[in-house]
Amino acid sequence: MGKLPDPKTLVDSVLDGVVELAEGPARVATNVASVAGTFASEMRSNMDSVKEALPDNPSVIPDAAIKAVGQTVNAGLGMFEGIGKGVMDTFGAVKAQIRRVTG
């Protein structure tokens, strides 16, 4: 049978684990915000190119629409990825606290 951890280490690890869980939503929000910021920048750039090209070059409209669809799909996937990464980072941090106690 293994040696019991120091009570102070046990309490600290449990509390750190709780803090890591509480930080989970912040991790997810940070990741999603980053994707949203990139998406907004790309869309703004796309729309600026439409404004510059019209009315002399109306063929820019279908190109911009295709880009917008691609940017939207990419951002949607990126948001799912950001959520998953935030959750996995949180679980990894909690797991590290468990390992700290179980040695």
C-alpha positions in Angstrom: 0.0 0.0 0.0 1.3 3.5 -0.9 2.1 6.2 1.5 -0.6 8.7 2.1 0.1 12.2 0.8 0.8 15.1 3.1 -2.6 16.6 4.1 -1.4 20.1 3.1 -0.5 18.8 -0.4 -3.8 16.9 -0.6 -5.9 20.0 0.3 -3.8 22.2 -2.0 -4.2 19.8 -4.9 -7.9 19.4 -4.4 -8.4 23.2 -4.3 -6.1 23.7 -7.4 -8.2 21.1 -9.2 -11.4 23.0 -8.3 -9.8 26.2 -9.6 -8.7 24.4 -12.8 -12.4 23.3 -13.3 -13.6 26.8 -12.7 -11.2 28.2 -15.3 -12.5 25.8 -17.9 -15.2 28.2 -19.3 -12.6 30.9 -19.5 -10.3 28.7 -21.5 -13.1 27.8 -23.9 -14.1 31.5 -24.2 -10.6 32.6 -24.9 -10.2 30.0 -27.7 -13.6 30.8 -29.2 -12.9 34.6 -29.0 -9.7 34.1 -30.9 -11.5 32.2 -33.7 -14.3 34.9 -33.7 -11.7 37.7 -34.0 -10.0 36.0 -36.9 -13.3 35.4 -38.6 -14.3 39.0 -38.2 -11.1 40.2 -39.6 -11.3 37.9 -42.6 -14.9 38.9 -43.3 -14.1 42.6 -43.0 -11.3 42.2 -45.5 -13.5 40.2 -47.8 -16.2 42.9 -47.7 -13.6 45.7 -48.2 -12.5 44.0 -51.4 -16.1 44.0 -52.6 -16.5 47.6 -51.9 -13.3 48.5 -53.7 -14.1 46.4 -56.8 -17.7 47.6 -57.3 -19.2 48.8 -59.5 -16.4 48.3 -62.1 -16.0 44.6 -61.4 -19.3 42.9 -60.5 -17.6 39.5 -60.8 -16.2 40.1 -57.3 -19.7 39.3 -55.8 -19.7 35.5 -56.4 -16.0 35.3 -55.4 -16.8 37.1 -52.2 -19.8 34.9 -51.5 -17.6 31.7 -52.0 -15.0 33.2 -49.7 -17.7 34.1 -47.1 -19.0 30.5 -47.1 -15.5 29.1 -46.7 -14.7 31.6 -43.9 -17.9 30.8 -42.1 -17.3 27.0 -42.3 -13.7 27.4 -41.2 -14.8 29.6 -38.2 -17.5 27.1 -37.2 -15.0 24.3 -37.2 -12.5 26.4 -35.4 -15.0 27.2 -32.6 -15.7 23.5 -32.1 -12.0 22.9 -32.0 -11.6 25.8 -29.5 -14.2 24.3 -27.2 -12.6 20.9 -27.4 -9.2 22.2 -26.7 -10.5 24.2 -23.7 -12.1 21.1 -22.3 -9.1 18.9 -22.9 -6.7 21.5 -21.3 -9.0 21.7 -18.3 -9.1 17.9 -17.9 -5.3 17.8 -18.4 -4.8 20.3 -15.6 -7.1 18.5 -13.2 -5.4 15.2 -14.1 -2.1 16.8 -13.2 -3.4 17.7 -9.8 -4.6 14.1 -9.3 -1.2 12.8 -10.3 0.4 15.2 -7.8 -1.5 13.5 -5.0 -1.2 9.9 -6.2 2.4 10.3 -7.2 
